Amino acid sequence: MIQKSAFDFFEEYLEKKSLFKNADALTLKFNPESISYRDQEVNLLAQILAPALKNIKPSNVFIYGKPGTGKTLVVKNVLNSMEQISTQRNIQLKSIYLNCKLQNVADTEYRILAQLAREFGRDIPSTGLPTNEVYNEFNSALDASAKLVILILDEIDVLVNKCGDNILYNLTRINESLKNSSIAIVGISNDINFKNNLEPRVKSSLGEEEVIFSPYDAVQLKEILDQRAILAFNENSYDELVVAKCAAYAAQQHGDARRAIALLRVAGELAERSNKTLTEEFVDLAEKQLEKDTVMEVIKNLTLQSKMVFYSIISILKNRVTPAFTGEIFESYKKLCSKNGIDCLTQRRLSDLIGELDSLGMINADIISKGRYGRTREINLGIDKDYANKISISLCEDLDLK
């Protein structure tokens, strides 16, 4: 059998009609003209931030909701509208968006301040200056001319986990030293309990307003996907049942529209590679692929201690069919920490981390009663064991475990 060269493959690929008309419609960078089922949230956020258009500092606002509920989309939509009006009417308004999950941007207090200062044209090195000096540079740049700044901190809980909550306190107190300008903060988080873990002084300085985003249901997700599918695919290139199936899958995943859109995109890519119309079978294949991608993304963002706990759980469960219990996980975890020179958490704190892994779907941890011996957790893996073995190897390399 004669094999095709890469050149021949690409020639054929360019000649072949694609399923996609506009694949960007199924990516995160796509901003739809209208946001379905979020009128109430758009209006509330607009009301909170509107004083900025009259050079009055608006309240700080925190936006909560599960992943894929439209939080970032709504914030960007409202801020884009404000910037259009401010440009037309010569209003001195500036918005800055930072994704706090990005490495080398928001993983230390220094880096986030350096990035903010660069937004105003200050040349700040990636490292080397005292943090106080970077604060002074940012303050000076901020106050160089009269303006109101709205700072959007997406995944703000990740910022606090990395840098502590002192940075939020300092950012909110900056207004006291500014003469010409002022700054308001819009924080976006998937964790509705985020503020409860802040120090009282930080909580007090932040204030002020909250907007809660509820998950989409299956009907809403289907309509959102219908709109995107019409934009993304050529006519007659996909089965109508595909959209309903993607919506149903995502509704089971806490109403995550981002997940539903990604599922539709990956299913379309798999169908395109197979030179077939997009049908339900490709949705099933895409779901399996995304599940693995999601797990690896979650693991990558776990703290050191959570990785250690998860590695201990996999080590115990990968070769047995019966569940594990909190006590034996703790013993395995202690030995692992001791062997690798890592500080060991208390069993109570370990139990909290087990609960977090359970909420992420990495494990299934059911609380059971042992009568007069108290309660414990019965723990099973929430992912395929073969895949868990691969994760175990990856964690071992990542943590450089002995």
C-alpha positions in Angstrom: 0.0 0.0 0.0 1.4 3.4 -1.0 1.5 5.9 1.8 0.6 9.5 1.2 3.1 12.1 1.9 2.3 15.0 4.3 2.2 17.3 1.3 -0.4 15.1 -0.4 -2.5 15.0 2.7 -2.5 18.7 3.1 -3.4 19.2 -0.6 -6.4 16.9 -0.2 -7.4 18.6 3.1 -7.5 22.0 1.4 -9.6 20.7 -1.5 -12.1 18.9 0.8 -15.2 20.8 1.9 -15.2 21.4 5.6 -18.0 20.7 8.1 -17.2 24.1 9.7 -18.3 27.4 8.4 -16.9 29.4 11.3 -15.1 27.3 13.8 -14.3 30.3 16.0 -18.0 30.4 17.0 -17.2 27.3 19.2 -14.1 28.8 20.9 -13.7 30.8 24.1 -12.6 33.9 22.2 -15.9 34.2 20.5 -18.2 37.0 21.9 -21.8 36.6 20.8 -23.8 39.7 20.0 -26.3 38.7 22.7 -26.1 36.5 25.7 -29.0 34.2 26.1 -30.8 33.9 29.5 -28.5 36.4 31.2 -30.6 39.7 30.9 -31.1 40.0 34.6 -27.4 39.6 35.4 -26.4 42.0 32.6 -28.8 44.6 33.9 -27.8 44.2 37.5 -24.0 44.5 36.7 -24.7 47.5 34.5 -26.6 49.2 37.3 -23.7 48.6 39.8 -21.0 49.9 37.4 -22.9 52.7 35.8 -21.7 55.5 38.2 -18.2 55.0 36.7 -19.6 56.8 33.6 -20.1 59.9 35.8 -16.6 59.6 37.3 -18.1 58.2 40.5 -16.3 55.1 41.9 -18.8 52.2 41.7 -19.0 49.5 44.4 -16.6 46.6 44.2 -18.6 43.7 42.9 -18.1 39.9 43.2 -19.6 37.5 40.6 -20.1 33.9 41.6 -21.3 30.8 39.7 -20.2 27.4 38.5 -17.9 27.2 35.5 -19.6 27.8 32.2 -22.5 29.9 33.5 -21.6 33.0 31.5 -19.8 35.1 34.2 -16.8 36.3 32.2 -18.9 36.7 29.0 -21.4 39.0 30.8 -18.6 41.1 32.5 -16.8 41.6 29.1 -20.1 42.4 27.4 -21.0 45.1 30.0 -17.5 46.6 30.1 -17.3 46.7 26.2 -20.6 48.7 26.2 -19.2 51.1 28.9 -16.0 51.6 26.9 -17.9 52.3 23.7 -20.0 55.0 25.5 -16.9 56.4 27.2 -15.1 56.8 23.9 -18.1 58.5 22.3 -18.5 60.9 25.1 -14.8 61.4 26.0 -15.3 59.9 29.5 -12.0 58.9 31.2 -12.7 55.3 31.9 -10.3 52.3 31.6 -10.9 48.6 32.2 -8.2 46.0 32.8 -8.9 42.3 32.6 -6.6 39.8 34.2 -7.1 36.0 34.2 -5.6 35.0 37.6 -5.1 31.4 36.4 -2.4 32.4 33.9 1.2 31.6 35.0 3.8 34.4 34.9 1.0 37.0 35.2 -0.8 36.4 38.4 1.1 33.8 40.3 2.9 36.2 42.7 1.9 39.6 44.1 4.9 41.2 42.3 3.9 39.9 38.9 0.3 41.0 39.1 1.4 44.5 40.1 4.0 44.6 37.4 1.3 43.6 34.9 -1.0 46.3 36.1 1.7 48.9 35.9 2.5 47.8 32.3 -1.1 48.5 31.4 -0.3 52.2 32.0 3.0 52.1 30.0 5.4 51.6 32.9 8.4 49.3 32.1 8.6 47.0 35.0 11.0 44.0 34.9 9.6 40.5 35.6 11.6 40.3 38.8 14.2 42.3 40.8 12.4 45.3 42.3 11.1 45.5 45.9 7.3 44.9 45.9 6.7 48.3 47.5 8.5 50.0 44.7 6.2 48.3 42.1 3.2 49.4 44.2 4.5 53.0 44.0 5.0 52.7 40.2 1.5 51.4 39.8 0.0 54.2 42.0 2.0 56.9 40.2 0.9 55.5 36.8 -2.7 55.3 38.0 -2.8 58.8 39.3 -0.9 60.4 36.4 -4.2 61.7 34.9 -7.8 61.8 36.1 -9.5 58.5 35.3 -11.6 55.8 36.7 -10.2 52.2 36.4 -12.3 49.0 36.7 -10.0 46.1 37.4 -11.5 42.7 36.5 -9.9 39.8 38.3 -11.1 36.5 36.8 -10.6 33.4 39.0 -9.9 35.7 41.9 -9.9 32.8 44.3 -6.9 31.3 42.4 -5.1 34.6 43.0 -5.7 34.5 46.7 -4.7 30.8 46.9 -1.4 31.7 45.2 -0.6 35.1 46.8 -2.7 35.4 49.9 -5.5 37.9 50.5 -3.2 40.8 51.4 -3.0 41.9 47.8 -6.8 42.4 47.7 -6.5 44.5 50.8 -3.8 46.7 49.3 -5.6 47.1 46.0 -8.8 48.3 47.7 -6.8 50.7 49.9 -5.0 52.3 47.0 -7.9 54.7 46.6 -6.9 56.4 49.8 -3.6 57.6 48.3 -5.0 58.6 44.9 -5.7 62.3 44.1 -6.9 62.2 40.5 -8.1 58.6 39.9 -9.9 55.8 41.6 -10.1 52.0 41.1 -13.0 49.5 41.5 -12.6 45.8 41.5 -14.8 43.2 39.8 -13.9 39.7 41.1 -15.1 36.6 39.3 -15.1 33.2 41.1 -16.4 29.7 40.7 -16.4 29.4 44.5 -19.4 31.0 46.2 -17.7 30.6 49.6 -14.6 32.4 48.5 -15.2 35.6 50.6 -15.9 33.5 53.7 -12.2 32.4 53.8 -10.8 36.0 53.7 -9.6 37.9 56.7 -12.2 40.2 58.2 -10.2 43.4 57.4 -10.0 42.2 53.7 -13.7 41.3 53.6 -14.5 44.7 55.1 -12.4 46.7 52.6 -13.8 44.8 49.6 -17.5 45.2 50.4 -19.9 45.4 48.6 -22.1 44.0 45.8 -22.6 40.4 44.7 -24.1 38.8 41.5 -24.9 35.1 41.5 -25.1 33.1 38.3 -27.3 30.0 38.3 -26.5 27.0 36.1 -28.2 26.7 32.7 -30.7 23.9 32.3 -30.9 21.5 29.4 -33.5 23.5 27.5 -31.4 26.7 27.8 -28.2 24.9 26.8 -29.8 23.5 23.7 -30.9 27.0 22.6 -27.4 28.3 23.2 -25.9 25.4 21.2 -28.4 25.8 18.4 -27.3 29.4 18.0 -23.6 28.5 18.0 -24.1 25.5 15.7 -25.8 27.6 13.0 -22.9 30.0 13.1 -20.2 27.3 13.2 -21.3 24.6 10.8 -22.2 24.4 7.1 -25.8 23.5 6.3 -26.6 19.7 6.4 -23.2 18.9 8.0 -24.6 17.8 11.3 -27.5 15.8 12.7 -30.0 17.8 14.8 -29.8 15.3 17.6 -26.2 16.2 18.1 -27.0 19.5 19.7 -29.6 18.0 22.1 -27.1 15.3 23.1 -24.4 17.9 23.8 -26.8 19.9 25.9 -27.9 16.9 27.9 -24.3 15.9 28.6 -23.5 19.5 29.8 -26.7 19.7 31.9 -25.5 16.7 33.8 -22.2 18.6 34.3 -23.9 21.4 36.4 -25.2 23.4 33.4 -21.8 24.3 32.0 -22.3 26.1 28.6 -18.6 26.3 28.0 -18.3 22.5 28.4 -21.3 22.0 26.0 -19.7 24.3 23.4 -16.4 22.5 23.7 -18.1 19.2 23.4 -19.8 20.3 20.1 -16.5 21.6 18.8 -14.5 18.4 19.5 -17.3 16.2 18.2 -17.2 18.3 15.0 -13.4 18.0 14.7 -13.6 14.2 15.2 -16.3 13.9 12.5 -14.2 16.1 10.1 -11.2 13.8 10.6 -13.3 10.8 9.8 -14.8 12.5 6.6 -18.3 11.9 8.0 -21.4 13.9 8.9 -21.4 14.9 12.6 -23.6 12.4 14.3 -24.3 11.3 17.9 -21.5 8.8 18.0 -18.9 11.5 17.7 -20.5 13.3 20.7 -19.8 10.1 22.8 -16.2 10.0 21.5 -15.7 13.7 22.3 -17.1 13.3 25.8 -14.5 10.7 26.6 -11.7 12.8 25.2 -12.8 16.0 27.1 -13.2 14.0 30.3 -9.5 13.1 30.2 -8.5 16.7 29.2 -10.6 18.1 32.1 -9.0 15.7 34.7 -5.5 16.7 33.6 -6.4 20.4 33.8 -7.8 20.0 37.3 -4.7 18.0 38.5 -2.4 20.6 37.0 -4.0 23.3 39.2 -4.2 21.3 42.4 -2.0 22.5 45.3 1.0 20.5 46.4 -0.8 19.0 49.3 -3.9 18.1 47.3 -1.6 16.3 44.7 0.0 14.4 47.6 -3.3 13.3 48.9 -4.6 12.3 45.5 -1.4 10.4 44.8 -1.9 8.5 48.1 -5.5 7.6 47.2 -4.5 6.3 43.8 -1.6 4.3 45.2 -4.0 2.5 47.6 -6.9 2.0 45.2 -5.3 1.2 41.9 -4.8 -2.5 42.7 -7.9 -3.3 44.6 -11.7 -3.4 44.2 -12.7 -2.5 47.8 -12.9 1.2 48.9 -10.3 2.9 51.1 -11.0 4.8 54.3 -9.8 8.2 55.6 -7.5 6.6 58.2 -5.5 4.5 55.8 -5.3 7.3 53.3 -3.8 9.5 56.1 -1.2 6.8 57.0 -0.1 6.4 53.4 0.0 10.2 53.0 2.1 10.6 56.2 4.7 8.1 55.0 4.8 9.8 51.6 5.4 13.2 53.2 8.1 11.9 55.6 9.9 10.1 52.8 10.0 13.2 50.6 10.6 15.9 53.3 7.2 17.6 52.9 5.3 19.0 55.9 2.4 16.8 56.8 -1.1 18.2 57.4 -3.4 17.1 60.2 -5.9 14.4 59.6 -8.7 17.0 59.9 -7.1 19.1 57.1 -6.5 16.0 55.0 -10.3 15.2 55.4 -11.0 18.7 54.0 -8.8 18.1 51.0 -10.5 14.7 50.4 -13.8 16.6 50.4 -12.5 19.0 47.8 -11.3 16.1 45.5 -14.8 14.7 45.9 -16.4 17.9 44.8 -14.1 18.0 41.8 -15.3 14.5 40.8 -11.8 13.0 41.1 -13.0 10.6 43.8 -16.2 9.5 45.3 -16.1 10.0 49.1 -19.2 8.9 51.1 -19.5 9.6 54.8 -20.4 6.4 56.7 -21.1 5.8 60.4 -19.0 3.3 62.3 -21.3 3.4 65.4 -19.4 4.2 68.6 -16.2 4.5 66.6 -17.5 7.7 64.9 -17.7 8.5 61.2 -15.3 8.1 58.3 -15.2 8.5 54.6 -15.5 5.5 52.2 -13.4 6.5 49.2 -13.4 5.2 45.6 -11.8 6.6 42.5 -14.1 8.8 40.4 -12.1 8.1 37.2 -11.1 5.0 35.2 -8.4 3.0 36.9 -6.3 2.6 33.8 -6.3 6.4 33.5 -5.6 6.8 37.2 -2.4 4.7 36.8 -1.2 7.2 34.1 -2.1 10.1 36.4 -0.2 8.4 39.2 3.0 8.2 37.0 2.5 11.9 36.0 2.1 13.0 39.6 5.1 11.1 40.7 7.2 12.8 38.0 5.6 16.2 38.7 6.3 16.0 42.5 9.7 14.3 42.1 8.6 11.6 44.6 11.0 9.0 45.9 
